[in-house]
Amino acid sequence: MSLRAPFLTLAFISCINSPSTAKPRITETHQTSSTHDLIRHLLHQDLGTRTFPFPDVIFASSGKTVTPLNLQLPAHQTILNEINRAARKAIAEFNASNSPVRKLSRINEASRYFEDHLRKNLNTHPALTCSIPQNTQGHKQRSGYPDLLITHTTANGATTHAYLDPKIFAEKSQASSLRSFYFEPRTRTLKIHHHAIHLLLGISHDGKDGAWTFSHGKIADLSALNVRLKVEFQASNRDLYHPKTTINPIQRNP
């Protein structure tokens, strides 16, 4: 399977601490030196062109392996068949004239509808459960990769897990090299707790705002995916417009 390599985002987020909450520093010189060393190290990694096997990224982040899809295994075949069935039902329902998706202002908002529809339909199969994954704090978390956890249980209690990440994309953008998938590993919000199959379900639409027609789905086995790491320094509005950074307000003319 040939897949383009999306970006894996690692963000350094700017924070401005007030004197009462700032952590004690060892020395300013030591901190500055450590910061410079880290930045130089990142620059020397040639991250703009380097790629990483997605299974390696998952294992390094979670200690869990990515299982390649094997259609010779009945559990894998059942999971794939049921995803296909649920996707076809979702496409038919959301193409209807009274579909709630047609009332949305942005196509990105439709993802939640597809996730909920897929979860509901996958749960109708007697051997499957589909749920929102929990993070490391034990809370169900919708944001971040992956969106859904599918568990297949046999009559003797053996389980097979699969993570499913539904995406919506414009048909004309299928060959685009712009980032459309990312995984941000964070210890507190990590959602991967099983050795599992990792699948992405892409559902295409025609790009007609407010009257979208969904045509078909594509399933990608992420065990074959390579990703890139994008390092960027970020700041929020709270950081940018903090009293310590702003100089003076500019008022509009009366």
N, C-alpha and C positions, 0 to 999 in steps of 0.2 A: 504494500500500500504506500503510495507516495503522497505525503502531506506537506504543505507549506509549514514553515516554522514560525508560529506566533511568538510574541514577546512574553517572557516571564518577568514581571515587574518587581523590582526591589526598590522601595522608596525610602529615602532618608528625610524624615519630616522635621521641619524646623520648629523649635519650641523656645519661647522666651519665658523664663521663670522669674517670678517675683522674688525679692530677697527672702521672704518668709518660707518659700517652698523650694528654693534652689538647693540641690544636693551639694554637700561640701566637696571642694576640689582638693586633689592632692597638691598640685602646684599648677599655676597657669602655664608655665613652660612645658611641663610634662603633658598636659592636656593638648596644647597646641601641637607638640611634636607627634603625639599619637594620632591626632586628626590628620596631620600632613602625611604621616606614614600610611594611614588607611587609604587616603585619596590616591596617593601615588601607586599603592598596590593595586587598587581597582583600575587605574588608568593603564597599568602594564598588562592587564589581563586580556586586552583586545576584545572586550565584550561586545563591540559593535558587530563583529562578524562570527564570533564563536557560537556554536550550538551545543545543546546538552540533551541527551536522551531523556524524555519525560519520565520514564520509569526510574531513572537514577535520581532525578529531582524529587520525586515522591518518596523514594526510599530514604534519601538523605534527610528529608524534612520530617518524615513520620515513622520511619522504621518498618513500613509496610510495603509489600511488593505489589507491582502491577502485573496482573495475570493476563496474558494474551488470550483473546477470544478463540476458543477451540470448538468448532461446530460438531466435532465428533463426540463431545460430551453432552448428554441429554439436558443437563441443567443449563448449560450455555445456550443450547439451541432453543430451549423454552424461553429464556430471558430475551433473546433476540427476536423470536417470533412474537412475543407479547409486546415488545416495544414497537415493532412494526404495526401490529394490530391497533394499539393505542394511538399511535401517530396518525394512522389513516382516519380513525374516528375523530381525532381532534381537528384534522384538516377539514373534514367534511362539516363538522359543527361550526367552525369559525369562518367558513366560507358562506354560511347561510346569511340571508339578507337581514335577519334580526340578531346577528351575532353581536355580543357586547364589545368585541374587538373593534368593530367598525365605528364605534363611537369614540374611540381613543384618539387623543391628539398626537401621540407619538407611537411609532411601531414598537419601540423598546418596551413600552408598557404592556405589550401583548405577551411577553415572555412569561409573566406570572400566571396568566390564564392558561397557557399551554402546560406549564409545570403542574398546576392544580388538576387540569383535565387528565394529564398522563398519570399522575399519582392515583387519582380516583379509579381510572380504568385498569391500571396494573394491579390494584388491590382486589379486583374482582376475580383474579385467577387464584384457585385454591392453594397453589404451591408457592405463591409469591406474596411478599409484603413490600410496599413502597412507602418510604417516609422521608421527612426532611432530616438530614444528618445532624447529629449533635456535635457541638464543639468540645474542646477539652475541658470546659467548665461545666459540661453536662446540660447545656441549653441548646434547644433546637435553633438553628441559625440558617436563615434563607440566603443571606448575602455571601458571596465568595464561592469558590469552587470546592466541592461539587454541589450541585443543586439537589440531587435525589440519591437515596440509597435504596437499592433493590436487593432483597434477600430471597433466595430460592431455598426451600426446605423440603427434603425428601421424606418419604414415609418413615424411614428409620432415624430421622432427625439430623441428617447431614446437611450442612448449609453451604451455599455458594453466594458470595456477595458481588454486587456490581454497582458502581457509581455511574450515574447518568447526568449529563449536563446538556439540557436542551438550549438551543440557540436559534434565533430567527435572523435570516439574512436575505438581502435583496438578490434576486436571481442574477442581475447584471454584475453584482459585486463578487461573484463566486471566485474569480481569479485574482481578486485584489490582494495586494501584499500588506495592506494596512492591518494593524493589530485588531483581532476580533476575539481573542481568547487570552486569559491570563490566570495565573495561579500565584498568589502571594502568601508564602509560608509564614505564619505567625504562631508562636507557641500557644498563646491564650485562645486563639480562635480557629485552630486547626480542626478540620472536619473529617479527616481521614484516619479511621481507627481499625480498618480491616484490610487483610490481604484480599484484593478484589480485582475484577475486571473494571476497566475505566473506558466508558463510551461517551461519545458526544453525538447528540441528535441535532442536526441542522435542518431547519424547515424554511424553505424558500418562499418569498412573496414577490409580487410583480412591481412593487414600488409605488403603487397608486395610493397616495395619502388619503386616509379616511375611507377608502373603499378597497382595502387590500384583498387580493386573492392569493391564497396559499396553494402552491402547486404540488410540491413533493417534499420528501425528506431524504436526508443522507445520514447514514450512521458511520462514524469514524471510530476505529479501535485505537485508542490513545497509547497503547503499548508500542506503536510504531511511530509515534510522534517525536520530532525534535523541536526544542524551544530555544529561544534566545533570552538572554538576561539584559534587561534595560535598567541601568542605574541612573537615577535622576534625583536631584535635590529639590525638595518641595517646601512650600510655605502656604499656610492658609491665610484668609483675610484677617483672622484674629492675630496672626503673627505679623502680617504686613502693616496693619494699622494700630499696632500696640503703642501705648504712650512712649515707650522707649525708642521707637523707630520713627514716629511721625514728628514733623517739625512744627507746622502750624496749619490750622484749618483755613480753607479758602471758601469764603462765602459768596453766594451769587449776588449779583448787583440788585439793589432794591428796585 
